[in-house]
Amino acid sequence: MSNYPIVIFDNGAHTIKCGIYNNNEEPRIVPNSVVRLKHERNKQFIGPEFNESLDYSIVHYRLPFERGYLTDWDVEKAVWDRAFNDLKIDPHDHSFLVTEPPFNMHSIQETYDQMIFEEWEFQSYLRCPSAALFPYGDIFSSDPQPECAIIVDSGFSFTHVIPVLNSNPGHLASIQWPSVRRLDIGGKLLTNKLKELVSFRHWDMTESTYIINQVKEACCFVSRSWAQDLEICRAKINPIAQSYVLPNFGSEPPKPGYIMTSSSQEGDTILPMNNERFSIPEALFSPSHIGLSQTGLPGTIAHSINSLPEDLRGVAWGNIGLVGGNVLFDGFEQRLLDELRALAPDEYEVCLYRAKEYEISVPHGRFVLLPNPRNLVH
């Protein structure tokens, strides 16, 4: 293969992590969306162009991904073109590595191939699920990387549990497809559930998805004792309750939202957060709470591991990697470890690892240690 510079896109449904192989610059985080003003549809903001001082209630988000799959190539092309321009690259003189969702549909894969070779005319490219790149990441501290690992990727659209084998050093990890499991809960669903709750109990936030996502990230946590925390929230003295001051776009300069730690100021709009703080992330562990007839994340992981050959299960229990924005909830890691320990056989050690750079995860190291370039296909 010719030694063309390699452009790398971790193409998530919420953000794109992009950079150039062997470039010392930090990877860029690009919002994967096009934003339009509701009262001025001809004006649009592509990716990072959106001015965060604008009132989020007057904008309309157009996302290229629908239910975890890339369906709107008009939006994706606009975002990628902007990213290529920011990276100052000419696709004709580069190779391309892009990640895709697990179980990506064949028709969507064909569109990837067509766009990359016919629209942008890259010299060569590789398309693979991000979990296949785990040997080149920073999730696991051991060196060499484990022979078998479980990648738990809880992202924008879904949560996937992906067993991978690292049996051929210098190449992509081998995904064990019969043992891959999917939980139909991601960050988008959790944000929408929080929006429904606060709109019913407090303020109408149905047009403020972006703000509610900020509230979720700032206030929510995973409870280690669901029933006990519910009782605490009913008490007169409630240490769980918080007040979130909503953004004020009418002030000059505009004020961002924040958790209130002292008395409120005149003109502040307060959003009370009580049991909403832990009832939203609880869906990852008890999907039945939101009407989904699926096993929670700990049971899904155990089911995936138990479907592996018996000689790999011990290694798998000891090497569970966590990536994606949802794993950052306070208390997530400890709750998951508690429940997995109860499900695992006594003779196996259960160890969880989290990517050091979650935004650039599975894996961050793909920008430093790329697989053998021969894996890039023409």
DOVEX-457038 format. One line per 5 residues: number of its first residue (from 1); for each residue y, z, x of C-alpha. Coordinates in Angstrom, 2 decimals, m for minus. Example, Ala and Ser with C-alpha at 12.3 -4.5 7.8 and 13.67 -1.06 7.14 Angstrom:
2
1) m4.50 7.80 12.30  m1.06 7.14 13.67
REM end
This chain:
378
1) 0.00 0.00 0.00  3.55 m0.73 1.20  5.58 2.26 2.30  8.16 2.19 m0.47  10.07 5.42 m1.25
6) 8.44 7.23 m4.18  10.44 8.36 m7.22  8.81 11.28 m9.06  9.40 12.10 m12.74  7.87 15.14 m14.42
11) 8.58 13.69 m17.84  8.68 16.63 m20.25  9.56 16.44 m23.94  12.52 18.80 m23.41  13.62 18.13 m19.84
16) 12.79 15.72 m17.03  12.33 17.07 m13.51  13.01 14.21 m11.12  13.45 13.60 m7.43  12.42 11.47 m4.47
21) 9.41 12.17 m2.26  10.29 13.57 1.19  13.88 14.10 0.11  15.29 17.50 1.04  17.39 17.72 m2.13
26) 16.32 20.00 m4.97  14.78 18.13 m7.92  17.20 17.40 m10.76  16.74 18.88 m14.23  17.74 16.27 m16.82
31) 17.82 16.95 m20.60  15.48 14.41 m22.20  17.68 13.51 m25.16  20.60 11.48 m26.41  23.29 13.44 m28.28
36) 25.66 11.95 m30.83  28.59 13.48 m32.71  27.80 13.61 m36.42  31.31 12.49 m37.42  31.53 9.87 m34.68
41) 28.14 8.21 m34.30  29.39 5.57 m31.86  30.05 8.24 m29.25  26.94 9.43 m27.47  25.99 11.59 m24.50
46) 22.92 10.67 m22.45  20.97 13.41 m20.70  23.31 15.57 m18.59  26.47 13.94 m19.96  26.61 16.35 m22.92
51) 29.54 18.74 m22.64  28.19 22.19 m23.46  31.63 23.33 m24.67  31.19 21.15 m27.78  30.25 22.80 m31.06
56) 26.49 22.33 m31.34  26.70 22.26 m35.13  28.59 18.93 m35.06  26.09 17.08 m32.86  22.83 15.28 m33.59
61) 19.99 15.27 m31.05  17.76 12.24 m30.71  14.60 12.99 m28.75  12.21 10.39 m27.31  9.17 12.63 m27.90
66) 7.70 13.32 m31.32  4.90 15.91 m31.62  4.31 15.77 m27.90  4.11 11.99 m27.49  6.66 9.47 m26.28
71) 7.53 7.38 m29.34  11.18 6.31 m28.92  11.53 4.11 m25.86  15.16 3.23 m26.69  16.15 6.83 m26.04
76) 13.80 7.23 m23.07  15.09 4.07 m21.43  18.69 5.29 m21.76  17.78 8.67 m20.19  15.72 7.13 m17.38
81) 18.42 4.54 m16.59  20.95 7.35 m16.28  18.57 9.35 m14.06  17.88 6.36 m11.80  21.63 5.85 m11.47
86) 22.19 9.52 m10.58  19.42 9.34 m7.98  21.06 6.18 m6.58  17.81 4.22 m6.51  16.89 0.62 m7.19
91) 13.46 0.53 m8.92  12.68 m2.83 m7.28  12.51 m1.06 m3.91  10.55 2.02 m4.95  7.19 3.26 m6.18
96) 7.00 5.58 m9.18  4.99 8.68 m10.09  5.35 9.88 m13.69  3.52 12.58 m15.63  2.17 12.08 m19.14
101) 0.82 14.46 m21.82  m2.89 15.25 m21.93  m4.78 13.08 m24.43  m2.02 10.48 m24.32  m2.77 7.60 m26.68
106) m3.84 4.28 m25.19  m1.12 2.32 m26.99  1.55 4.63 m25.51  0.02 4.29 m22.05  0.21 0.51 m22.34
111) 3.91 0.80 m23.18  4.42 2.97 m20.10  2.80 0.26 m17.97  4.81 m2.51 m19.56  8.16 m0.73 m19.24
116) 7.60 0.39 m15.65  6.46 m2.98 m14.33  8.32 m5.42 m16.59  11.53 m3.57 m17.46  12.21 m1.71 m14.21
121) 9.90 m3.69 m11.91  8.72 m0.85 m9.68  6.52 m1.93 m6.79  3.66 0.40 m7.80  3.13 3.51 m9.85
126) 0.83 6.35 m10.80  0.71 7.91 m14.27  m1.23 11.17 m14.69  m1.14 14.54 m16.49  0.83 17.09 m14.51
131) m2.17 19.44 m14.24  m3.87 16.90 m11.96  m1.19 17.64 m9.35  m1.80 21.39 m9.16  m3.29 21.32 m5.59
136) 0.15 20.30 m4.34  2.06 23.02 m6.15  3.12 26.62 m5.65  1.20 28.26 m8.50  m1.64 29.74 m6.47
141) m0.99 31.79 m3.37  m4.31 31.07 m1.71  m4.63 28.43 1.00  m6.68 26.32 0.60  m6.21 25.96 m3.14
146) m9.07 27.21 m5.39  m11.99 24.92 m6.09  m11.58 25.41 m9.84  m8.55 26.60 m11.80  m7.27 26.90 m15.35
151) m3.77 25.53 m15.94  m2.10 27.03 m19.02  0.85 24.78 m19.80  2.92 26.17 m22.67  5.74 23.67 m23.12
156) 8.06 22.19 m25.70  5.51 20.64 m28.07  2.10 22.20 m27.41  0.22 24.73 m25.31  m2.63 23.17 m23.32
161) m5.44 24.95 m21.49  m6.66 22.56 m18.79  m9.57 23.29 m16.39  m9.27 21.32 m13.15  m11.52 20.85 m10.11
166) m10.06 20.52 m6.65  m13.15 19.05 m5.03  m11.52 16.20 m3.09  m8.68 17.48 m0.85  m5.82 15.06 m0.46
171) m6.37 13.55 m3.90  m5.55 14.43 m7.48  m7.44 17.28 m9.08  m10.15 16.28 m11.54  m9.42 17.37 m15.11
176) m12.51 18.57 m16.98  m11.69 16.82 m20.24  m14.55 18.21 m22.40  m13.21 21.72 m21.71  m9.51 21.02 m22.33
181) m8.13 22.90 m25.35  m4.85 22.57 m27.24  m2.92 25.15 m29.23  m0.46 23.52 m31.63  2.37 25.88 m30.71
186) 5.21 25.10 m28.32  8.80 26.06 m27.73  10.09 23.73 m30.44  7.97 25.34 m33.17  8.96 28.86 m32.05
191) 12.64 27.91 m32.14  12.28 26.43 m35.63  10.49 29.55 m36.89  13.26 31.76 m35.52  15.84 29.49 m37.15
196) 14.09 29.88 m40.52  13.93 33.66 m40.17  17.56 34.27 m39.24  18.79 31.73 m41.81  16.91 33.64 m44.53
201) 17.84 37.13 m43.34  21.30 36.78 m41.82  23.30 33.60 m41.18  22.65 29.98 m42.12  21.65 28.51 m38.76
206) 19.77 25.46 m40.04  22.17 23.11 m38.24  22.28 25.15 m35.03  18.92 24.53 m33.36  20.39 24.51 m29.85
211) 22.09 27.89 m30.37  18.93 29.41 m31.84  16.99 28.20 m28.81  19.46 30.10 m26.61  19.02 33.19 m28.79
216) 15.23 32.90 m28.48  15.37 32.66 m24.69  17.80 35.58 m24.40  16.32 38.04 m26.91  12.62 37.41 m27.56
221) 9.74 39.18 m25.84  5.98 39.54 m26.24  4.90 42.88 m27.68  1.96 44.73 m26.12  1.48 46.65 m29.37
226) 2.45 44.63 m32.44  1.81 47.32 m35.09  3.54 50.05 m33.09  6.65 47.94 m32.49  6.82 47.08 m36.20
231) 6.90 50.81 m37.00  9.65 51.35 m34.41  11.74 48.65 m36.08  11.54 50.52 m39.40  12.81 53.79 m37.90
236) 16.44 54.93 m38.04  16.61 55.08 m34.26  15.48 51.62 m33.17  15.60 50.78 m29.43  14.25 47.28 m30.09
241) 17.20 46.08 m32.18  19.82 43.94 m30.43  23.01 42.17 m31.44  23.65 38.65 m30.23  27.24 37.40 m30.24
246) 27.19 33.76 m31.32  29.23 31.21 m29.32  32.86 30.75 m30.32  33.83 27.11 m29.95  37.23 27.64 m31.57
251) 38.58 29.76 m28.71  40.18 28.39 m25.56  38.17 28.19 m23.42  35.05 28.21 m25.63  32.99 31.41 m25.31
256) 29.21 31.15 m24.80  26.80 33.38 m26.70  25.58 36.65 m25.18  23.72 39.89 m25.96  26.24 42.53 m26.99
261) 26.16 45.61 m24.77  29.42 47.25 m25.92  31.63 47.18 m29.01  32.34 43.79 m30.53  35.70 42.06 m30.27
266) 37.82 40.72 m33.09  36.55 37.36 m34.30  33.01 37.81 m32.96  30.14 36.62 m35.14  27.19 38.97 m34.71
271) 23.56 37.94 m35.23  21.30 41.03 m35.62  17.93 40.70 m33.89  15.30 43.25 m34.90  11.58 42.51 m35.30
276) 12.42 38.81 m34.89  12.51 39.53 m31.17  8.74 39.90 m30.91  7.42 38.37 m34.15  8.30 34.84 m32.96
281) 6.39 34.84 m29.60  3.52 36.67 m31.36  2.54 33.29 m32.83  1.11 32.31 m29.43  m1.37 35.19 m29.68
286) m1.86 35.25 m33.47  m1.30 31.74 m34.89  m2.46 32.94 m38.32  0.88 34.77 m38.65  2.55 31.39 m39.15
291) m0.26 29.82 m41.14  m2.17 28.04 m38.37  m5.96 28.31 m38.49  m6.37 28.33 m34.70  m7.52 30.88 m32.16
296) m4.76 32.60 m30.19  m4.04 31.72 m26.58  m6.39 34.33 m25.01  m9.31 33.16 m27.15  m8.48 29.53 m26.43
301) m8.57 30.20 m22.68  m11.88 32.07 m22.97  m13.39 29.26 m25.05  m12.31 26.70 m22.45  m13.78 28.68 m19.55
306) m17.06 29.34 m21.37  m17.50 25.60 m21.89  m17.52 25.04 m18.09  m20.74 25.04 m16.03  m21.79 28.61 m15.39
311) m21.30 28.40 m11.61  m17.57 27.62 m12.10  m16.70 30.31 m14.61  m16.17 33.14 m12.14  m13.72 31.06 m10.07
316) m11.96 29.93 m13.23  m11.42 33.48 m14.53  m9.88 34.41 m11.18  m7.49 31.45 m10.99  m5.46 31.06 m14.19
321) m2.10 29.40 m13.58  0.80 29.77 m16.03  3.49 27.13 m16.37  6.02 26.07 m18.98  9.04 27.74 m20.51
326) 7.12 29.93 m22.97  5.38 31.89 m20.21  8.79 33.34 m19.29  8.96 35.63 m22.32  9.16 39.25 m21.15
331) 5.75 40.84 m21.52  3.87 37.52 m21.82  1.89 37.84 m18.61  0.84 41.47 m19.13  m0.20 40.91 m22.77
336) m2.23 37.86 m21.82  m3.91 39.72 m18.96  m4.82 42.66 m21.23  m6.45 40.41 m23.82  m8.21 38.18 m21.29
341) m9.66 41.21 m19.50  m11.20 42.30 m22.81  m12.75 38.84 m23.31  m14.02 38.20 m19.76  m17.44 39.36 m18.52
346) m17.25 42.63 m16.59  m18.48 41.06 m13.34  m15.56 38.60 m13.17  m12.09 39.35 m11.90  m9.23 38.04 m14.06
351) m6.13 36.92 m12.15  m2.98 35.24 m13.48  m0.56 33.27 m11.35  2.81 31.92 m12.37  4.74 29.06 m10.80
356) 7.61 30.33 m8.67  9.87 27.60 m9.99  8.85 27.26 m13.64  11.43 24.54 m14.37  9.89 22.39 m11.64
361) 6.35 23.56 m12.16  2.93 22.02 m12.20  3.78 21.58 m9.58  7.04 22.18 m7.69  5.29 21.02 m4.55
366) 4.75 17.52 m5.90  8.17 16.77 m4.44  6.97 17.89 m1.01  3.23 17.25 m0.79  2.40 14.08 m2.66
371) m1.24 13.05 m3.07  m2.63 10.32 m0.86  m0.31 7.28 m1.44  m3.39 5.12 m1.94  m3.65 6.77 m5.35
376) m0.55 4.87 m6.43  m1.84 1.90 m8.38  m0.40 m1.59 m8.67
REM end
